[in-house]
Amino acid sequence: MLRTHTCGELRLTDVNKTVELTGWVQTIRDKGGVLWIDLRDRYGITQLLLEDGQTAPELFATARSLGREFVLKATGTVIERKSKNPNIPTGDIEIKVTALDILNAAKLPPFLIEDDTDGGDDLRMKYRYLDLRRNPVRRNLELRHRMAQQTRLYMDGQDFIEVETPVLIKSTPEGARDFVVPSRMNPGEFYALPQSPQTFKQLLMVSGFDRYYQIVKCFRDEDLRADRQPEFTQIDCEMSFVEQEDILNMFEGLIRHLFKAVKGVDLAEVPRMTYADAMRLYGSDKPDTRFDMQFTELKAVQRPGTFDTIDLTSGKGFGVFDSAELVVGINAPGCAHYTRKQLDELTDWIKRPQVGAKGLIYVRYNEDNTLKSSVDKFYSEDDLKKWSVQFNAKPGDLMLIISGDANKARKQLNELRLEMGSRLGLRDPNVFSSLWVLDFPLLEYGEEEQRWFAMHHPFTSPKPEDISLLNSDPGAVRANAYDLVINGTEVGGGSIRIFNRDLQARMFSLLGFSDEEAKAQFGFLMDAFEYGAPPHGGIAFGFDRLCSIFGGADSIRDFIAFPKNNSGRDVMIDSPSTISQAQLNELKIETVATK
Amino acid sequence: MLRTHTCGELRLTDVNKTVELTGWVQTIRDKGGVLWIDLRDRYGITQLLLEDGQTAPELFATARSLGREFVLKATGTVIERKSKNPNIPTGDIEIKVTALDILNAAKLPPFLIEDDTDGGDDLRMKYRYLDLRRNPVRRNLELRHRMAQQTRLYMDGQDFIEVETPVLIKSTPEGARDFVVPSRMNPGEFYALPQSPQTFKQLLMVSGFDRYYQIVKCFRDEDLRADRQPEFTQIDCEMSFVEQEDILNMFEGLIRHLFKAVKGVDLAEVPRMTYADAMRLYGSDKPDTRFDMQFTELKAVQRPGTFDTIDLTSGKGFGVFDSAELVVGINAPGCAHYTRKQLDELTDWIKRPQVGAKGLIYVRYNEDNTLKSSVDKFYSEDDLKKWSVQFNAKPGDLMLIISGDANKARKQLNELRLEMGSRLGLRDPNVFSSLWVLDFPLLEYGEEEQRWFAMHHPFTSPKPEDISLLNSDPGAVRANAYDLVINGTEVGGGSIRIFNRDLQARMFSLLGFSDEEAKAQFGFLMDAFEYGAPPHGGIAFGFDRLCSIFGGADSIRDFIAFPKNNSGRDVMIDSPSTISQAQLNELKIETVATK
């Protein structure tokens, strides 16, 4: 090694040692007769000292010629610092330099290599290799490293075998769009990159591997919304001879292990909620449970076959509520002081096209126990009192109410709830709240395509007690499917799988596959089910997202070493790019001119 | 869990416990009144017992209806076996069955799920999920799992950070053929799949990551020879502030750790040999050092500027040797008894087109100290005596000699050496011999293309003392490059990299890149070298191959869960395959009809 120690290693106990350090020039302070260099590497910073008169003149001149980010090898003696720096572990010592080799010079970086940089996103992406030098970005990737190591440690301890599944697989029409790879050896044919190793992990269960996992790259050719990447990483897992309860326990164990080992956080036992309850209480299948503010219904949706559904709003002459399928709200604690201006602004916020509510009704529960609402024309204080009881509101609270079509109103109120949570500081990224959401619907109807789609994927099993509904009322069939939600983000999801050929065939048929299509696409899996397939199920975690949540960040991008931008482009290497005509010829493909 | 124990778990100490086991029917033995079922899972085999009269009649009938590979859940009591089976860990007990659930039926598998199967390669590949049930295949993948875990353990302990590099990158013309991926969002442009993460790991060094590793999929669109896969896995590593010696020590440490942890083998210190010596002594840059049999030169190549080069063959009237550039042989110990027929067969073997030698000369060193050769017409016993001294041969040995063009003769003799090693049983797959091969040439000349190619890759640094030869004698420039060879297979290779923009540009120019091409392809790397690149180097191991060597197998295929065949096809899922016109339209590409 060109060094004897790293820049994060030396302490007072090393005083008088002759050492060699290597690293980058973080800063130079030139006080005329004395010159200090902060030398940086991955492990820390160590201060180098050069003193005029005591240091050889050529050496002193060399040191003066250095610039930021120069790569050095410094030889010298460890001495105790006169003025110690308690903020860094090496702050008690410095190196009295006796020799200095410039291993490489550096041009002035296009942005500051500091925790707070002056570089914009585009510049940082183009010079990603410099951005990665900054502590916050490097720490994110170190966190990711620890997450991966600890995941493997846990899985290994639970007898899971890591198996690599292929990357060059087969395109299937179900689900998101595939990236494809033309095959030169089989002209006119294509591989596809996996959106997940789903079928392969199921085959491993048929093979008797019993417990499989993999931290694996997956690919989706989707129009990239903010914070989506065409290639992403999953913790992919599957187990045999299990029921849903076993999966939930096993992977609750993983998450709690990760929180403990990586963050030192004791995560509480993960509560459970059905999909139906999550939609009813939060208007979302991934509620942020760091704060309460559950939905309260003033006029509930009439459920088939029931009569005494709550309705505290109808018949008072307020047409908006009278005609609404659902009147639902949240109670914002301590917000009764909101001014008219604030409430107008909140109303404007929720009426933006991104949320799309028609309006917002409020009820102030004043500290003096009076109630004041924006619908006082229609509802007496007595009516409002009943509402406030329903809301479990207290003096000082503010009730915010939305109405209309049930699904839309819930979706809008979910947005409002999250916004209020943010405004009230209830969504601290360093507080962690998790939730299992269970009993997802098996299918959802695509209005545009006029057919059923698998909500999870076509291999998810229906709940046995709901199988009889598959023909009569497919939308009511619940799946053995579950999501793990942390802080309002779905970090993982999975299901107990179908392991019976007939049921799998019936599922494909429901999804509009002809027998021939099902056989052509998934014949190998259905065949496998005939040779002794065990009951099995699994889960996959979005690893990039999980890391970002552990890192307390909103964006996954800085938890990926070399991410792509929203056009799927790596601006550093300038990819994708054109390829040569010779390559196209070999692959027997042509590009079609675009206007 | 549907089970209380696995099929490999129960012992005498568990007798009288009520247990639930799940697994596959390995065998059924029906002795009329008594029926035994071997129930198998990943963890082992447990014997189930059903006795007529003692077992309920329906249960007995159910058991009789079972077939091989049915999936069962068996409930019962652990009892001591009357006739114990010392060959399996559960052999002292059996389960007296009280309930039996058929979890899934199984058709008769197309081949036997036994260690020695009757299934041919094609059938086993098509039903890979059944092949994976067989112990030898499953054990290979378990070995691979342990190799991966132990690799990460070692690397983690040495402060290496695991960083995932992108899979969708940029096509580059240098090296092997890329797989490409059309970009829908950037029509007419393509990503490429990485042949290795080379440039990214170098950028990570520029970023100061100091020590990087990754177990990562790589891709090469080559015409597949036997035992090549279009996608393969590397242990990819890079370190900063190192010299070659540091890399050799670090990764010798990895290999020795793996041998110890996975195989319980104490690997000897890895010897080192230059490329030049390896070619001279073994005719190969990856010699199998499990056995000796080094080459002996009877007439050496005249080295420039030297005069007293050995020649024990010229001037005796044997034109073949007189006109040969090189006369070289091996000494096969104890083979003097080879019959004329055996020697003729060996001569035929070496004259096959695959080896291509013109002939084979032999000298028998008989037990009675006489020497007998196929060139007695030209060489006296005294001449032969001198040869045998040169060969360090002993009575009973057989010297086998080849001549001709030096490179060709060495290549042919290498084949003969390996063949003799095999015939003499000197290549035991459970014996391990490793070697570092050092000082590879930087460049090799492509006669066809009439230009220089990088022997390793364009980022490999020349030895500083040879840089002056770059213009005058490029072929003589040695690289800071090294390979790790185990049992005659190159399992890893790497180099100290160029980290200076000018030298890198000079290298690209030597390789025939115009400045524009170099900038378009690798501009980002050359730019990075200007912002403070540290000295760095690394290595990559072929993980599939490493596993196969640890597993004592010749083929990598059974160390890959779902391999492709020699046409790059996955016959199980039938991939590659055609994709829909709609997909092609979206991607703005067309396939070109092939005749």
Interface residues (C-beta under 8 A of the other chain):
Chain A: M1 L2 R3 T6 T22 G23 W24 R40 D41 R42 Y43 E69 F70 V71 K73 L103 N104 A105 A106 K107 P109 Y127 R128 Y129 L130 L132 R133 R138 L141 E142 R144 H145 A148 Q149 R152 D156 I161 E162 V163 E164 T165 P166 V167 L168 I169 K170 S171 P173 R177 D178 F179 V180 V181 P182 S183 R184 M185 N186 P187 G188 E189 F190 Y191 A192 L193 T199 F200 L203 L204 V206 S207 G208 F209 D210 K217 F219 D221 D223 L224 P230 E231 T233 S240 F241 V242 E243 D246 F499 N500 F524 A528 F529 E530 Y531 G532 A533 P534 P535 I560 A561 F562 K564 S567 G568 R569 D570 M572 I573 D574 S575 P576 S577 T578 I579 S580 Q583 E586 L587 K588 I589 E590 T591 V592 A593 T594
Chain B: M1 L2 R3 T6 T22 G23 W24 R40 D41 R42 Y43 E69 F70 V71 K73 L103 N104 A105 A106 K107 P109 Y127 R128 Y129 L130 L132 R133 R138 L141 E142 R144 H145 A148 Q149 R152 D156 I161 E162 V163 E164 T165 P166 V167 L168 I169 K170 S171 P173 R177 D178 F179 V180 V181 P182 S183 R184 M185 N186 P187 G188 E189 F190 Y191 A192 L193 T199 F200 L203 L204 V206 S207 G208 F209 D210 K217 F219 D221 D223 L224 P230 E231 T233 S240 F241 V242 E243 D246 F499 N500 F524 A528 F529 E530 Y531 G532 A533 P534 P535 I560 A561 F562 K564 S567 G568 R569 D570 M572 I573 D574 S575 P576 S577 T578 I579 S580 Q583 E586 L587 K588 I589 E590 T591 V592 A593 T594
